Amino acid sequence: MGAVARNEMEVKSARTKRAQLQAAQQGRWLGGVRPFGFEVDGTTLRLTEAAEIVRLVDALLAGDSLAGLVRDLNARGVRSTRGKPWSYTTLRQVIRRPRNAGLSDYHGEILGPARWPAIVDEGRWRGACALLADPARRTSRSNRARWLLAGLARCGICGETVKSARAGSRTVYRCRTGKHLARAAVPVDALVDAVVIGRLQQPDAAALLGGADAPDQAALHLDRAALTARLDEVACAFADGSITAAQLRAATSALRGKVAAVETAMAASNRGNVLGDLVSASNVEAAWAKLPLARRRAVVDLLIEVTLLPSGRRGNRFDPTLVSIAWR
């Protein structure tokens, strides 16, 4: 009797799975907890939540951090469909759902168009998914940058990126070696803010957006992820003795060159997302002030290269000539 019962359960389970697969192939909703952005029928848009998804995808593509978006949602009192505050994990899951692009999936495999409308177009959705899957993207909330140029500006002596650190009552940018410079962060950031705002206020600022034939952003993120994985494979091959040190150097050099080329193309393709609303703003300075830090950092990283030079014996007086700014 036990064997018969188990067999009946297995048959029922297989029948249920076949029915669910068929429903997914037909683009129908499989049921469950109401998806964020949709009504309880799983197919009708809940416009207020759908607008949040559009805003989230656009903000992510423009350079905002996922942790920053979580804080913003919770601060504004936006709740998940279960009525709970957002977490890093739940927001990541919502953004990566194929249903946002009007696609039906089953156990992670996209099967085709769904019967519900898309909230965002497939290209933008895939771009956001590729960005979140990119191993080069920093996802640690505890290590997020708290100052505009931390990890972006470089030391004029050794070329390493600078970090922010406390020095008495003020924050300074220090060379990662800790030997070459310590520049007050507040006036340096203010100078960079003014330079970027000034450029975006120019009549030809729209030219910064690039052409309409920019490469596909999702494909570029996937290309970089694949190249990064190949770099890891080469390192593992050297570790287990499969290749020599000379082969490791040659392969690493070639792959890093390809990564650099992809990142250059990514910067070009991302200009519209990062700069669009700033270039079109009637008051660039006010628009810049409202941007979260992660977004301002994305703009700075896209437009300029900042090099900090040591102050030598000039005392604590801020000298703007010791902040070298080069346009990309």
C-alpha positions as CSV (number, residue, x, y, z in Angstrom):
1,M,0.0,0.0,0.0
2,G,2.9,2.3,0.8
3,A,4.5,1.7,-2.6
4,V,1.2,2.3,-4.4
5,A,0.7,5.6,-2.5
6,R,4.3,6.7,-3.4
7,N,3.7,5.9,-7.0
8,E,0.4,7.8,-7.1
9,M,2.2,10.8,-5.5
10,E,5.0,10.7,-8.1
11,V,2.5,10.4,-11.0
12,K,0.5,13.4,-9.6
13,S,3.7,15.4,-9.2
14,A,4.8,14.7,-12.7
15,R,1.3,15.6,-14.0
16,T,1.5,18.9,-12.1
17,K,4.9,19.7,-13.5
18,R,3.8,19.0,-17.0
19,A,0.8,21.3,-16.6
20,Q,2.9,24.1,-15.2
21,L,5.4,23.8,-18.0
22,Q,2.6,23.9,-20.6
23,A,1.1,26.9,-18.9
24,A,4.5,28.7,-18.9
25,Q,5.0,27.8,-22.6
26,Q,1.7,29.4,-23.3
27,G,2.7,32.5,-21.5
28,R,0.2,32.1,-18.6
29,W,0.9,33.0,-15.0
30,L,1.5,29.9,-12.7
31,G,0.0,31.5,-9.7
32,G,1.4,32.2,-6.2
33,V,2.2,35.4,-4.3
34,R,1.1,38.5,-6.2
35,P,4.2,39.8,-8.2
36,F,5.3,43.3,-7.4
37,G,4.1,45.5,-10.3
38,F,1.0,43.4,-11.0
39,E,-2.5,42.9,-9.6
40,V,-3.6,39.6,-7.9
41,D,-4.4,38.1,-11.3
42,G,-0.7,38.3,-12.2
43,T,-1.4,39.9,-15.6
44,T,-2.8,43.3,-15.0
45,L,-0.4,46.1,-14.2
46,R,-0.5,47.9,-10.8
47,L,0.6,51.2,-12.2
48,T,2.1,52.7,-9.1
49,E,4.4,49.6,-8.6
50,A,5.1,49.3,-12.3
51,A,6.4,52.9,-12.2
52,E,8.7,52.0,-9.4
53,I,10.2,49.1,-11.4
54,V,10.8,51.5,-14.4
55,R,12.5,53.9,-12.1
56,L,14.6,51.2,-10.4
57,V,15.8,49.8,-13.7
58,D,16.7,53.2,-15.1
59,A,18.4,54.3,-11.9
60,L,20.5,51.1,-11.9
61,L,21.5,51.5,-15.5
62,A,22.4,55.1,-14.7
63,G,24.9,54.1,-12.0
64,D,22.9,54.0,-8.8
65,S,23.8,51.3,-6.3
66,L,21.4,48.6,-5.4
67,A,21.9,49.3,-1.7
68,G,21.1,52.9,-2.3
69,L,17.8,52.0,-4.1
70,V,16.9,49.8,-1.2
71,R,17.4,52.7,1.3
72,D,15.3,55.0,-1.0
73,L,12.4,52.6,-1.2
74,N,12.3,52.0,2.5
75,A,12.6,55.7,3.3
76,R,9.6,56.5,1.1
77,G,7.6,53.8,2.7
78,V,7.3,51.6,-0.5
79,R,6.7,48.0,0.6
80,S,7.0,44.6,-1.1
81,T,3.9,42.6,-2.0
82,R,4.1,40.9,1.4
83,G,4.0,44.3,3.1
84,K,7.6,44.1,4.3
85,P,10.6,46.6,3.9
86,W,12.9,45.9,1.0
87,S,16.2,44.0,1.4
88,Y,19.2,43.8,-0.9
89,T,18.2,40.3,-1.9
90,T,14.5,40.8,-2.5
91,L,15.1,43.9,-4.7
92,R,17.7,42.1,-6.7
93,Q,15.2,39.3,-7.3
94,V,12.5,41.6,-8.4
95,I,14.7,43.5,-10.9
96,R,15.9,40.3,-12.5
97,R,12.4,38.8,-13.1
98,P,11.8,38.0,-16.8
99,R,8.1,39.0,-16.3
100,N,9.3,42.7,-16.1
101,A,10.1,42.4,-19.8
102,G,6.9,40.6,-20.7
103,L,8.6,37.2,-20.8
104,S,7.5,33.8,-19.4
105,D,10.0,31.6,-17.7
106,Y,10.0,28.2,-16.0
107,H,12.6,27.3,-13.4
108,G,14.9,30.1,-14.7
109,E,14.5,29.2,-18.4
110,I,12.9,31.9,-20.6
111,L,10.3,30.2,-22.8
112,G,8.9,33.2,-24.8
113,P,6.5,36.1,-24.7
114,A,4.0,36.1,-21.8
115,R,0.3,37.1,-21.8
116,W,0.9,40.1,-19.5
117,P,2.3,43.4,-20.7
118,A,6.0,44.3,-20.3
119,I,6.9,47.0,-17.7
120,V,10.3,47.7,-19.3
121,D,11.6,46.8,-22.7
122,E,13.7,43.7,-23.0
123,G,16.9,45.5,-23.9
124,R,16.9,47.6,-20.7
125,W,15.9,44.6,-18.6
126,R,18.7,42.5,-20.0
127,G,21.1,45.3,-19.4
128,A,20.1,45.6,-15.7
129,C,20.4,41.8,-15.3
130,A,23.8,41.7,-16.9
131,L,24.9,44.6,-14.7
132,L,23.8,42.8,-11.6
133,A,25.5,39.5,-12.7
134,D,28.8,41.3,-13.6
135,P,31.5,40.0,-11.2
136,A,33.3,43.3,-11.5
137,R,30.4,45.1,-9.9
138,R,30.9,45.9,-6.2
139,T,28.0,44.5,-4.2
140,S,29.2,44.9,-0.7
141,R,27.1,47.3,1.2
142,S,29.6,47.7,4.0
143,N,32.4,48.7,1.6
144,R,30.4,51.3,-0.4
145,A,32.2,54.5,-1.1
146,R,31.1,57.4,1.1
147,W,33.0,60.2,-0.8
148,L,32.9,61.3,-4.4
149,L,36.4,60.4,-5.5
150,A,37.3,57.4,-3.2
151,G,38.5,54.6,-5.5
152,L,38.3,56.9,-8.6
153,A,40.9,59.6,-8.2
154,R,44.6,58.6,-8.5
155,C,47.7,59.5,-6.7
156,G,50.0,61.7,-8.8
157,I,53.1,59.9,-7.5
158,C,52.4,56.1,-7.7
159,G,49.2,56.1,-9.8
160,E,47.2,54.1,-7.3
161,T,43.6,55.0,-6.5
162,V,43.0,57.0,-3.3
163,K,40.8,56.1,-0.4
164,S,39.0,58.3,2.1
165,A,40.2,58.3,5.7
166,R,39.7,60.4,8.9
167,A,42.5,62.8,9.9
168,G,41.5,64.5,13.1
169,S,38.2,66.4,12.5
170,R,38.3,66.2,8.7
171,T,38.2,63.5,6.0
172,V,41.1,63.3,3.6
173,Y,42.0,61.4,0.4
174,R,45.1,59.3,1.0
175,C,47.2,57.3,-1.3
176,R,46.7,53.6,-0.7
177,T,50.4,53.3,0.2
178,G,49.7,55.9,2.9
179,K,53.0,57.7,2.0
180,H,52.4,60.1,-0.9
181,L,49.6,62.4,-0.1
182,A,46.7,63.4,2.2
183,R,44.3,65.9,0.6
184,A,41.2,67.4,2.3
185,A,38.2,65.7,0.6
186,V,35.6,68.5,1.0
187,P,37.3,71.2,-1.2
188,V,38.5,68.6,-3.7
189,D,35.0,67.2,-4.1
190,A,33.6,70.8,-4.4
191,L,36.1,71.6,-7.2
192,V,35.2,68.4,-9.1
193,D,31.5,69.1,-8.7
194,A,31.9,72.6,-10.1
195,V,33.9,71.4,-13.1
196,V,31.4,68.7,-14.0
197,I,28.4,71.0,-13.5
198,G,30.1,73.6,-15.6
199,R,30.6,71.2,-18.5
200,L,27.1,69.9,-18.4
201,Q,25.8,73.5,-18.6
202,Q,27.5,74.2,-21.8
203,P,25.4,74.5,-25.0
204,D,27.1,71.5,-26.6
205,A,26.5,69.2,-23.6
206,A,24.2,67.0,-25.6
207,A,27.2,65.9,-27.6
208,L,28.4,64.0,-24.5
209,L,25.5,61.5,-25.0
210,G,27.2,59.9,-28.0
211,G,25.6,58.6,-31.2
212,A,22.4,56.6,-31.6
213,D,24.4,53.6,-32.8
214,A,25.9,52.8,-29.4
215,P,26.6,49.0,-28.9
216,D,24.2,46.9,-26.8
217,Q,24.8,47.4,-23.1
218,A,23.6,44.0,-22.0
219,A,26.0,42.2,-24.5
220,L,28.9,44.3,-23.3
221,H,28.3,43.5,-19.7
222,L,28.1,39.8,-20.6
223,D,31.3,40.1,-22.6
224,R,33.2,41.6,-19.7
225,A,31.8,38.9,-17.4
226,A,33.0,36.2,-19.8
227,L,36.5,37.7,-20.1
228,T,36.8,38.0,-16.4
229,A,35.9,34.3,-16.0
230,R,38.5,33.5,-18.6
231,L,41.1,35.4,-16.6
232,D,40.2,33.3,-13.6
233,E,40.5,30.1,-15.6
234,V,44.0,31.1,-16.8
235,A,45.0,31.8,-13.2
236,C,43.7,28.4,-12.2
237,A,45.5,26.7,-15.1
238,F,48.8,28.2,-13.9
239,A,48.1,27.2,-10.3
240,D,47.7,23.5,-11.3
241,G,50.7,23.5,-13.6
242,S,48.8,23.3,-16.9
243,I,50.5,26.4,-18.3
244,T,53.8,28.1,-17.8
245,A,54.5,31.5,-16.3
246,A,55.2,32.9,-19.8
247,Q,51.9,31.5,-21.1
248,L,50.1,33.0,-18.1
249,R,51.6,36.5,-18.8
250,A,50.8,36.3,-22.5
251,A,47.2,35.2,-21.9
252,T,46.6,37.6,-19.1
253,S,47.9,40.5,-21.2
254,A,45.7,39.6,-24.1
255,L,42.6,39.2,-22.0
256,R,43.1,42.4,-20.1
257,G,43.5,44.2,-23.4
258,K,40.1,42.8,-24.4
259,V,38.6,43.8,-21.1
260,A,39.8,47.4,-21.5
261,A,38.3,47.5,-25.0
262,V,34.9,46.3,-23.7
263,E,35.0,48.8,-20.8
264,T,35.7,51.6,-23.3
265,A,32.7,50.5,-25.3
266,M,30.6,50.2,-22.2
267,A,31.4,53.8,-21.2
268,A,30.2,55.0,-24.6
269,S,27.0,52.9,-24.6
270,N,26.2,54.0,-21.0
271,R,26.5,57.8,-21.6
272,G,22.8,58.1,-22.4
273,N,21.7,56.4,-19.2
274,V,24.1,58.2,-17.0
275,L,23.9,61.7,-18.4
276,G,20.5,61.9,-20.1
277,D,18.5,63.7,-17.4
278,L,21.4,65.9,-16.4
279,V,22.0,67.2,-19.9
280,S,18.2,67.9,-20.4
281,A,17.8,69.5,-16.9
282,S,16.8,73.2,-16.9
283,N,18.9,73.6,-13.7
284,V,21.9,71.3,-13.9
285,E,23.3,72.4,-10.5
286,A,20.0,71.6,-8.7
287,A,19.7,68.3,-10.6
288,W,23.2,67.4,-9.6
289,A,22.6,68.2,-6.0
290,K,19.6,65.8,-5.9
291,L,21.5,62.8,-7.3
292,P,22.6,60.1,-4.9
293,L,26.4,59.7,-4.4
294,A,26.6,56.5,-6.5
295,R,25.1,58.3,-9.5
296,R,27.4,61.3,-9.1
297,R,30.4,58.9,-9.0
298,A,29.2,57.2,-12.2
299,V,29.1,60.6,-13.9
300,V,32.6,61.6,-12.7
301,D,34.0,58.2,-13.7
302,L,32.4,58.5,-17.1
303,L,33.6,62.1,-17.9
304,I,36.9,62.8,-16.2
305,E,40.1,61.4,-14.8
306,V,41.2,63.0,-11.5
307,T,44.8,63.0,-10.3
308,L,45.7,64.4,-6.9
309,L,49.2,65.8,-6.3
310,P,50.9,66.2,-2.9
311,S,50.8,69.6,-1.3
312,G,54.4,69.5,-0.2
313,R,55.2,72.4,2.1
314,R,52.2,74.6,1.1
315,G,50.4,74.1,4.4
316,N,46.7,73.4,4.8
317,R,45.5,76.0,2.2
318,F,43.6,74.4,-0.6
319,D,45.4,74.7,-4.0
320,P,43.2,73.8,-7.0
321,T,46.3,73.5,-9.2
322,L,47.2,70.3,-7.3
323,V,44.0,68.7,-8.6
324,S,44.6,67.5,-12.2
325,I,41.4,66.9,-14.2
326,A,41.5,65.4,-17.6
327,W,38.5,64.8,-19.8
328,R,38.0,61.3,-21.2
